[in-house]
Amino acid sequence: MMNLPVSLMRKWLAWMLLATQAGCLVGPDFVAPTPPRVSQYTRDPVLLDRMSEPDMSQQLLMGENPPARWWQLFGSPELDAAVTQALTRNPTLQAAVSNLLLAEDNLRAGGAVFYPRLDANMMAERTRSASLVQGSSAPDKVFSVATLSGAVSYAIDLFGEKRRTLEQLEAMVDVQQQLHHAAYLTLTANVVNAYIARAGYLSQISLVRQIIALEELQLEAIQARVDTGVAPLADLLSQASLLAGNQALLAQLTQRLYQIEHLLAQLQGEFPAQASLPELVLADLHLPSDIPVSLPSALVRRRPDILAAEARMHAASAAIGMSSAAQYPSLELTATYGVAARNLSQLTGPATSLWSFGPSLSTPLFNGGRLRAQRDAAVNAFEASQSEYQQTVLTAFEQVADALRALQADGHIVSAQSAAARYAYDTLLLQRASYSAGLSSYADMLLYEVQYRSAAIASLQATVQRYQDTVALLVASGGGWLDTAAQRR
C-alpha cells in the first residue's frame, strides 16, 4: 500500500488548517430590501358596496393571504379539474421545473469547490530519447516507464471569491424558484380566466341567437306590412340592417369562443383537435364573497416577480464580491505521491517512489485595467437590478390598486346593468299582457323581446368582468403557493 510520508501529511494538514482560518470575504454583504412604507394600495380605502343580488356581493379581507388553491373559491369541480390538468401537462410549467432543477444542479456542482480535489493517474509509455536535442553525442536510448500516482489539491478561498460564487448560485436557484412560481400563478390565472370567458361567450351566443330569431320574425312582420303598403320600405331595410349586424356579431362571438377553446387546449397540454372541454356555464361558477388581499408589507414577500427581482439583485451583489476577490492573490495547495517502474507489473514491486508538495500563489499585477473594469461593471449591474426591483414593486402595487378599483367600479356597473335588465324584463311582461289584450301589435312585442335580451347581454358582460377582476385581484395579491418537491416534479 502506498503511504504518504508522515512529515508531508503533517505539513499538508497544517496548511489546510491555516487556510480555513485565513479566508475573508470582500465585496458587499447583501441586505434584503425593506418593505415599502405604505399601509394601503389606494389613496382612499376601497369599499365594495352591498349588492341587491346576494350572490354578487363581495367583501375584502385585508391582511389575509389567498389560499394555495385560490381558484377553488369559485366552487366549480370542473374548473378545479381543468386547472389540475394544466398544472400536470402544461409544457411551459414543465420547462420552469426543469430550469429550477438545473439551477439546483449547478448549485451542487458549485459547492464542490470547498472540498479537496483528489485525482489518480496511471501511465505506461515507451520512449526513444534524442540525445542530440540535449546536446549529447551519446547514442539514443529506448526505454519504458510506467507510473501510478495520486494528487490532492485544495484551492484556498483567501478573499471569498468561491464563497461569493456559491452565493450567486444560491441566488440563481431563488430566481428560478420564483420564476417557477410565476409560471404556476400565470398558468392558473389564464386557465380560470379562459373558462370564465368561455362560459360568458356561450351564454352571450345563446342570447344573440335568440335576438336573431326574434329579428327574423320582426323582418317577416315588417315585410308583410310593406307588401300591404302599411309600412315604408325604409322600415324593412332598417330591420334587415339590424339583423345582419347581429348575424355578424354571432360570427365574431363564435370565432372568439373557438379561440378561447384553442387557448384552453394549449394551456392544458393538448392539441385543439383532441381537447375535451367541459360544458361549463357561468351559472356553474360561484363568485367568491370573501376576497383575501395581502397587506402591502406582505405583498413583497408573496409576489413571485418581486421575489425574483430581489434574488437577481442578490446575485448581482455577489458578482461584485467575485470581481473584487479576483483582484487579490489566489493560493492553492497541491500534494502528489506515486511510484514509477520499468513496466506495469513492477509497480507493485520494487518501484521508485515519487512525491511533491507545495503551495502555489499567484497574483494579478497588470491586466490593462480589465479587473477594475469588471468590478465597475458588476457595480453598475447591481445598481440596475436595484432600479428593476423598485420598478417591479411599483408595478405590483399598481396592479393591486387597479384590481381593487375595478371591483369597486364593477359593483356599480353590475348593479346598474342588472337593474336595466330587470326593468327591460318587467317592461316586456307588460308588453306581452298588452299584446294579449289586443292593445299593442305583435311587432311591438317583438321589439321589447329584443330589448330585454340586449339588456341581458349587457348584464352578462358586466358579470363576466366582475368574475375576471376578482381573478385579477387574487393573482395580483400573490395568489397561493405551496412550494413542495411534489409540485416541482
C-alpha positions in Angstrom: 0.0 0.0 0.0 1.3 3.5 -0.9 1.5 5.8 2.1 2.4 9.5 2.1 5.4 10.4 4.3 4.2 11.4 7.7 6.0 14.7 7.6 4.3 15.5 4.3 0.9 14.7 5.7 1.5 16.9 8.7 2.5 19.9 6.5 -0.5 19.4 4.3 -2.9 19.4 7.2 -1.2 22.4 8.7 -1.7 24.3 5.5 -5.3 23.2 5.4 -5.9 24.4 8.9 -4.3 27.7 8.2 -6.3 28.2 5.1 -9.7 27.7 6.8 -8.8 30.4 9.3 -7.2 32.9 6.9 -10.1 33.4 4.4 -12.1 36.6 4.4 -14.9 38.0 2.3 -14.6 41.1 0.1 -17.5 42.9 -1.5 -20.8 44.0 -0.1 -22.9 41.6 2.1 -26.4 41.5 0.6 -29.2 43.0 2.6 -32.8 42.3 1.6 -34.8 45.5 0.7 -37.1 46.8 3.3 -40.8 46.7 2.5 -42.4 49.9 1.2 -43.6 52.2 4.0 -47.2 52.3 2.8 -50.2 51.0 4.6 -52.7 50.8 1.7 -52.8 50.4 -2.0 -55.0 53.3 -3.0 -55.2 56.9 -1.9 -58.7 56.3 -0.4 -59.8 53.0 1.1 -61.7 50.8 -1.3 -65.2 49.7 -0.1 -67.3 47.2 -2.0 -71.0 48.2 -1.8 -73.6 45.6 -0.8 -75.3 44.3 -3.9 -79.0 43.9 -4.3 -78.2 40.4 -5.7 -76.9 38.4 -2.7 -74.8 36.1 -4.9 -72.9 39.1 -6.4 -72.0 40.7 -3.1 -68.3 40.7 -2.1 -66.1 42.0 0.7 -62.4 42.4 1.0 -60.5 40.6 3.7 -57.4 42.9 4.1 -54.5 41.2 5.7 -55.5 37.6 4.7 -53.5 35.9 2.0 -55.2 34.0 -0.8 -55.4 30.2 -0.2 -53.0 27.9 -2.0 -55.6 26.7 -4.4 -57.3 30.1 -4.8 -59.4 29.0 -7.9 -61.4 26.7 -5.6 -63.1 29.8 -4.3 -65.2 29.7 -7.4 -66.7 26.4 -6.3 -66.6 24.5 -9.6 -65.3 20.9 -9.7 -64.9 21.2 -13.5 -62.8 24.3 -13.1 -60.7 22.6 -10.5 -60.1 19.5 -12.7 -59.1 21.8 -15.6 -56.5 23.6 -13.6 -55.1 20.4 -12.2 -54.7 19.0 -15.7 -53.0 22.2 -16.8 -50.6 22.0 -13.8 -49.8 18.5 -14.8 -49.3 18.7 -18.5 -48.5 22.3 -19.4 -45.1 22.4 -21.2 -44.3 26.0 -20.0 -44.6 25.0 -16.4 -42.6 21.8 -17.0 -39.9 23.9 -18.6 -39.9 26.1 -15.4 -39.5 23.0 -13.3 -36.5 21.8 -15.4 -34.9 25.2 -15.2 -35.3 25.1 -11.4 -33.7 21.7 -11.2 -30.9 22.9 -13.5 -30.1 25.7 -11.1 -30.1 23.3 -8.2 -27.7 21.0 -10.0 -25.4 24.0 -10.7 -25.5 24.9 -7.1 -24.5 21.4 -6.0 -21.7 21.4 -8.6 -20.5 24.8 -7.4 -20.4 23.6 -3.8 -17.7 21.1 -4.8 -15.0 23.9 -4.8 -14.9 23.7 -1.0 -13.7 20.1 -0.9 -10.2 18.9 -1.8 -9.8 17.5 -5.2 -8.3 14.0 -5.4 -7.1 12.6 -8.8 -5.5 9.3 -9.7 -3.3 8.8 -12.7 -1.7 5.7 -14.3 0.5 5.9 -17.4 2.6 3.5 -19.3 4.8 4.5 -22.3 7.8 3.5 -24.3 10.1 6.3 -25.2 13.0 6.9 -27.5 15.2 9.7 -26.4 17.0 12.1 -28.8 20.4 12.8 -27.2 21.3 15.3 -29.8 18.5 17.5 -28.7 20.1 17.6 -25.3 23.4 18.5 -26.7 24.9 15.0 -26.2 26.6 12.7 -28.6 25.7 9.6 -26.6 23.6 7.1 -28.5 19.9 7.4 -28.3 18.1 5.2 -25.8 14.8 3.4 -26.0 13.2 2.7 -22.6 9.9 2.0 -21.0 8.3 3.7 -17.9 5.1 3.2 -16.0 3.8 5.5 -13.3 1.0 5.3 -10.8 0.3 8.4 -8.8 -2.4 10.3 -6.9 -2.7 14.0 -6.4 -4.7 16.0 -3.9 -5.2 19.8 -4.3 -7.1 22.4 -2.4 -7.7 26.0 -3.5 -7.6 28.4 -0.6 -10.5 30.9 -0.7 -8.5 33.7 0.7 -10.7 36.6 -0.3 -14.1 34.8 -0.7 -14.3 34.5 -4.5 -15.6 30.9 -4.3 -18.0 31.7 -1.4 -19.4 34.6 -3.4 -19.7 32.3 -6.4 -21.7 29.9 -4.4 -23.8 32.7 -3.0 -24.6 33.8 -6.6 -25.6 30.2 -7.5 -27.9 30.1 -4.5 -29.4 33.4 -5.6 -30.0 32.0 -9.1 -31.8 29.0 -7.5 -34.0 31.5 -5.8 -34.6 33.3 -9.2 -35.7 30.0 -10.9 -37.8 29.1 -7.9 -39.7 32.3 -8.2 -39.9 32.1 -12.0 -41.5 28.6 -11.4 -43.9 30.2 -9.0 -44.7 33.0 -11.5 -45.3 30.4 -14.3 -47.6 28.4 -11.9 -49.6 31.5 -11.0 -49.8 32.8 -14.5 -51.0 29.4 -15.8 -53.7 29.0 -13.2 -54.9 32.6 -13.8 -55.0 32.0 -17.6 -57.0 28.8 -17.2 -59.5 30.3 -14.8 -59.9 33.5 -16.9 -60.3 31.4 -20.1 -63.0 29.3 -18.6 -64.9 32.3 -17.4 -64.6 33.9 -20.8 -65.8 30.7 -22.5 -68.8 30.5 -20.2 -69.6 34.1 -20.9 -69.3 33.6 -24.7 -71.6 30.5 -24.6 -74.3 32.5 -22.7 -73.9 35.5 -25.0 -74.1 33.4 -28.1 -77.3 31.8 -26.8 -78.8 35.3 -26.3 -77.6 36.6 -29.6 -79.2 33.6 -31.4 -82.5 34.4 -29.6 -82.2 38.0 -30.8 -81.6 36.9 -34.3 -84.6 34.6 -34.2 -86.8 37.5 -32.9 -85.4 39.9 -35.5 -86.2 37.4 -38.3 -89.8 37.3 -37.0 -89.7 41.1 -37.0 -88.4 41.2 -40.5 -91.2 38.9 -41.7 -93.8 41.0 -40.0 -92.5 44.2 -41.5 -92.2 42.5 -44.9 -96.0 41.7 -44.7 -96.7 45.3 -43.8 -94.6 46.6 -46.6 -96.3 44.3 -49.0 -99.7 45.7 -48.0 -98.4 49.2 -48.2 -98.9 49.9 -44.4 -95.1 50.4 -43.7 -92.5 52.1 -45.8 -89.6 50.2 -47.4 -87.2 52.0 -45.1 -88.5 50.1 -42.1 -87.8 46.9 -43.9 -84.3 47.9 -44.8 -83.6 49.2 -41.2 -84.7 45.9 -39.8 -82.6 43.9 -42.3 -79.6 46.0 -41.3 -80.1 45.2 -37.6 -80.5 41.5 -38.4 -77.3 41.5 -40.5 -75.4 43.3 -37.7 -76.3 40.7 -35.2 -75.5 37.8 -37.5 -72.1 39.3 -37.9 -71.8 39.7 -34.1 -72.8 36.0 -33.8 -69.9 35.0 -36.2 -67.5 37.2 -34.2 -68.5 35.6 -30.9 -68.3 32.1 -32.3 -64.7 32.9 -33.5 -63.8 34.2 -30.1 -65.3 31.1 -28.5 -63.1 28.9 -30.7 -60.0 30.9 -29.9 -60.7 30.5 -26.2 -61.2 26.8 -26.6 -57.9 26.5 -28.6 -56.2 28.5 -25.8 -57.6 26.2 -23.1 -56.4 23.2 -25.1 -52.9 24.6 -25.3 -52.8 25.6 -21.6 -53.9 22.0 -20.7 -51.2 20.5 -22.9 -53.5 19.2 -25.6 -53.9 19.8 -29.3 -57.0 21.8 -30.2 -58.4 18.9 -32.3 -58.1 16.4 -29.4 -59.1 18.6 -26.5 -62.2 17.6 -24.5 -63.5 20.6 -22.6 -66.4 20.5 -20.1 -69.6 22.5 -20.9 -69.1 25.0 -18.1 -71.6 27.8 -17.9 -71.5 30.9 -15.8 -74.2 29.6 -13.5 -71.8 26.7 -12.5 -69.4 29.2 -11.0 -69.7 30.8 -7.6 -68.4 34.4 -7.3 -66.2 34.4 -4.1 -68.0 36.5 -1.5 -64.8 37.0 0.6 -61.7 38.1 -1.2 -58.4 37.8 0.8 -56.0 40.6 0.0 -52.4 40.6 1.3 -51.2 43.7 3.1 -48.7 46.0 1.3 -46.0 44.9 3.8 -46.6 41.3 3.0 -47.0 41.6 -0.8 -43.3 42.0 -1.4 -42.8 38.6 0.3 -45.5 36.9 -1.7 -45.4 38.1 -5.3 -43.0 35.9 -7.3 -42.0 38.7 -9.7 -40.9 40.8 -6.7 -39.0 37.9 -5.1 -37.4 37.0 -8.4 -36.2 40.6 -8.8 -34.8 40.5 -5.2 -33.0 37.3 -6.0 -31.5 38.8 -9.2 -30.3 41.8 -7.0 -28.7 39.3 -4.6 -26.9 37.6 -7.5 -25.7 40.9 -8.8 -24.4 41.8 -5.3 -22.5 38.5 -5.1 -20.9 39.3 -8.5 -19.4 42.5 -7.0 -17.7 40.3 -4.4 -16.5 37.9 -7.1 -15.0 40.6 -9.2 -13.4 42.2 -6.1 -11.8 39.0 -5.0 -10.4 38.4 -8.5 -8.1 41.4 -7.9 -6.3 39.7 -5.0 -3.8 36.8 -4.8 -5.0 33.2 -5.0 -3.4 30.3 -3.2 -3.6 26.6 -4.0 -2.1 23.6 -2.1 -1.0 20.5 -4.0 0.4 17.2 -2.9 1.4 14.3 -5.2 2.6 10.8 -4.4 3.3 7.9 -6.8 5.6 5.2 -7.9 7.4 4.6 -11.2 8.8 1.4 -12.7 10.0 -0.1 -16.0 6.7 -1.7 -16.7 3.3 -2.1 -15.2 4.0 -5.4 -13.5 6.7 -3.9 -11.4 4.6 -1.1 -10.0 3.6 -3.3 -7.1 7.1 -4.5 -6.6 10.4 -2.6 -6.0 9.3 0.6 -7.8 10.7 4.0 -7.3 8.6 6.4 -5.3 8.0 10.0 -6.2 6.2 12.8 -4.4 5.8 16.5 -4.3 4.1 19.1 -2.1 3.9 22.8 -2.1 1.7 25.9 -2.2 1.1 27.9 -5.4 0.5 31.6 -5.0 -0.5 33.8 -7.9 -1.5 37.5 -8.0 -2.5 39.8 -10.8 0.0 42.6 -11.5 -1.0 44.2 -14.8 -4.0 43.4 -17.0 -4.7 46.7 -18.7 -7.5 47.7 -16.2 -9.6 44.7 -17.0 -10.2 43.6 -13.5 -11.1 47.1 -12.3 -13.5 47.5 -15.3 -15.1 44.2 -14.5 -15.8 45.3 -10.9 -17.2 48.6 -12.1 -19.4 46.7 -14.5 -20.6 44.5 -11.6 -21.4 47.6 -9.5 -23.4 49.1 -12.4 -25.3 45.8 -12.9 -26.2 45.8 -9.2 -27.5 49.3 -9.4 -29.5 48.4 -12.4 -31.0 45.4 -10.5 -32.0 47.8 -7.7 -33.9 50.0 -10.1 -35.5 47.0 -11.7 -36.6 45.7 -8.3 -38.1 49.1 -7.4 -40.0 49.2 -10.8 -41.3 45.6 -10.1 -42.6 46.6 -6.7 -44.3 49.8 -8.2 -45.9 47.7 -10.9 -47.2 45.1 -8.4 -48.8 47.8 -6.3 -50.3 49.4 -9.4 -51.8 46.1 -10.4 -53.4 45.5 -7.0 -54.7 49.1 -6.9 -56.2 48.7 -10.4 -57.9 45.4 -9.4 -59.3 47.0 -6.3 -60.7 49.9 -8.2 -62.0 47.7 -10.9 -64.0 45.6 -8.4 -65.3 48.8 -6.8 -66.5 50.0 -10.3 -67.8 46.6 -11.1 -70.2 46.8 -8.2 -71.9 49.9 -9.6 -71.8 48.6 -13.2 -73.3 45.2 -12.3 -76.0 46.8 -10.2 -76.9 49.2 -12.9 -76.9 46.6 -15.7 -78.9 44.1 -13.5 -81.4 46.8 -12.8 -81.6 47.7 -16.5 -82.2 44.0 -17.3 -85.0 43.8 -14.7 -86.7 46.9 -15.9 -86.5 45.6 -19.5 -88.0 42.3 -18.4 -90.8 44.0 -16.5 -91.5 46.1 -19.5 -91.6 43.0 -21.6 -94.1 41.4 -19.3 -96.3 44.5 -19.6 -96.0 44.5 -23.3 -96.9 40.8 -23.5 -100.0 41.5 -21.4 -100.8 44.4 -23.7 -100.5 42.3 -26.8 -102.6 39.5 -25.3 -105.3 42.1 -24.6 -105.1 43.3 -28.2 -103.8 46.8 -27.2 -100.4 46.5 -29.0 -99.1 44.9 -32.1 -97.0 41.7 -32.5 -94.2 43.8 -33.9 -94.1 46.0 -30.8 -93.9 42.9 -28.5 -91.0 41.5 -30.6 -89.2 44.8 -30.2 -89.4 44.6 -26.4 -88.3 41.0 -26.6 -85.1 42.1 -28.4 -84.6 45.0 -26.0 -84.8 42.7 -23.0 -82.2 40.3 -24.4 -79.9 43.1 -25.3 -80.1 44.3 -21.7 -79.4 40.7 -20.5 -76.3 40.6 -22.7 -75.0 43.9 -21.1 -75.7 42.5 -17.7 -73.9 39.2 -18.6 -70.9 41.1 -19.8 -70.7 43.1 -16.6 -70.9 39.9 -14.5 -68.2 38.2 -16.5 -66.0 41.3 -16.0 -66.6 41.1 -12.2 -65.5 37.5 -12.2 -62.3 38.3 -14.1 -61.5 41.3 -12.0 -61.8 39.0 -8.9 -59.3 36.7 -10.5 -57.0 39.7 -11.2 -57.1 40.7 -7.6 -56.4 37.3 -6.2 -53.4 36.9 -8.6 -52.1 40.4 -8.1 -52.2 39.8 -4.3 -49.7 36.9 -4.8 -52.1 34.0 -5.3 -51.4 30.9 -3.2 -48.3 28.8 -3.2 -47.2 25.5 -1.6 -43.5 25.1 -2.5 -43.2 21.3 -2.3 -41.0 18.9 -4.1 -44.1 17.2 -5.5 -45.2 20.4 -7.2 -41.8 20.9 -8.7 -41.7 17.4 -10.1 
